[in-house]
C-alpha cells in the first residue's frame, strides 16, 4: 500500500472525498446565505434550521407517506421554501430598514424554535435515512473505493451551485436580482415587484439549505442538532470567503471542506477547529475576506 | 430624592431581605450571577452596539479556570475569582482584537465562530474534565477567614459583588470613556474623524465586558460547585443576548429584569413544559425582536418620558 507521511493513500483519499462532501454542504449553505444577505441584508441564522427541516421532511415523507428519495429531493426544498416565504412575509418584512442585527436575532430565535421543537418531538438520538438503491455501493477506481452516494452528493451540489451562479450572473432574472441588490427603490420605480422578489429570494435561499439537508440525510444521522453545528462553520466560511461574491462562497465552501478532511488525517484533534483558526488568520491578514469587497 | 434613587434603594433593600422571604438562596445566587453576566453583556451591546454571539466563552472558560484553580491548586475563592477574571480579560483581548476588525453582522459571526472554538478547546483540553466538567468544587473560606459553606453568607457575598459590578458599569458608561463609546455607537466614522481611536475604545469595552462576564461565570461555578460544558456553549451566549434584549438594551436595569425572567422561566417552567423550554425561548426571542425592540425597561422608560412630555432623546434600541 502506498503511503504519504506514513498514512495510507487510500485513507487520505477517503478523507478527501468526505471533506468534499462536507464542503458541498458548506458551499450550498453559504451560497444561500450570500444570496439572501446580498438582496435582503438579512443574515439568516435560521439557515441551519432549514437544512435540518429539509432532512426531516425527507425522513418523515419516507416514513409516513412513502415518498422516495428522488421525489423528496424536489418536494422537501419546495415545502421548506414555502415555510421560508411565509416567514419572510410574516416576520422578516417588519425588520427591513432597521439595523441588520435585528434580522440576525429574529432568525436566531426561529432556529431555536425549530430545533427545540424537533428535539422535543423526535428526541436527541438521530435516525438514519437509507441510501437510495440506485446509489448504493461503491465503484473501484483501482487506487480507492469511491462510495457512489458520496460522488453523487459532490456532483449534485456542484451542479446546483454553478447553476445558481449562472442564473444570478448570466440571466435576465439574475440581472433583476442584482439590480435589486444595488438599488431596490429605483428598481421598484421601474415597475418590478421588489417585495415579491425578496420573498422569492428568501424562499430560494432557504430551499437550497433544505436541498442540502435532503442530500445529507443518508450520510449523517438526522437529528435536531445537525444544522446547528453546521451553521457555525458556515458562518466562519462566509467570513473567510466574504459575502460579496457568489463564486467566493462556493469555492471557499468546497476548499474548506477539503482542508477539514485533511486535518482529520493529519491531526484529528484539530479538525473541529481548523476552519475557525483559518478564519482568525484571514481576519489578521485580509479583514475583508478572501473574495470580499467592501 | 429622584425617583430612580428611591427605586434603587428599594431594590437594594429587597436584595438584602430576599433570604428572609424564603426564596431558595442558590436560585437567587444563580439569578444574580446571570444578571451580572447580562449587565456585562449590555455594556457591549447596549452602549457599544457590538453584538457578540460568543460571550459564553468568557463566562464558561473563566468558570473552568477558577474551578480548576480551586480543585487542582487549592486556591482560595477570592484568588480563584481573580484568576478567572484575569484569564477572561486575556481571552477577551484576544477575541476582541480579532472581532473588532469587522463591524455589525460580521462582528457577530466572528464572535460566534471564536466562541465555538473556545467550546471545542474546553471539550478536548485536559484540565476541563471533558464531557463531565469539573465537579465538586469546594466553596472554601473567603480570605482564609470567612467560611462560604453557608448559603446565606455566600448569598450576601454574591449580592455585594453584583452591586459592585452594577455600579462599576454605571460609572463606566457615565465616564468620558462611556460617552465616546456611545458616540462610536451612533456614528463611528464621525467619532473617528473627531480624532478618537475608535478601535481602542471598542477593544477596551470588549475586554471590560469579557472580564465581568468571567467574574460572573467564576462566581456562578463557585455557587453551584461545578463548571460544565453548558456554561461555555452557544445556547448560553444566546441566553445572555435574550436577557439583555428582553429587559432592554442600553438601559441599566433592563438586563437585570431580563436575567430574572429568563432564569425564573428556566427554573420553574421546565417542570411544567418539560423540554419545550428551548422552543419557548425562541418564541420570546421572535416576539421581542418583532414587537418590543426596546425591551421591557426600555418600553417603560419611553412610556414614562412620553407621559412627561419629553421625546425620547436616547433611543436605545431602534436604529
Interface residues (C-beta under 8 A of the other chain):
Chain A: X37 X43 X91 X94 X95 X98 X99 X100 X101 X102 X104 X105 X106 X108 X109 X110 X111 X112 X113 X114 X115 X116 X117 X119 X120 X228 X232 X233 X235 X236 X238 X239 X269 X272 X273 X275 X276 X277 X279 X280 X283 X284 X287
Chain B: X49 X51 X98 X101 X102 X104 X105 X106 X108 X109 X110 X112 X113 X114 X116 X117 X120 X121 X124 X234 X238 X241 X245 X274 X275 X276 X277 X278 X279 X280 X281 X282 X283 X284 X285 X286 X288 X289 X290 X293 X318 X319
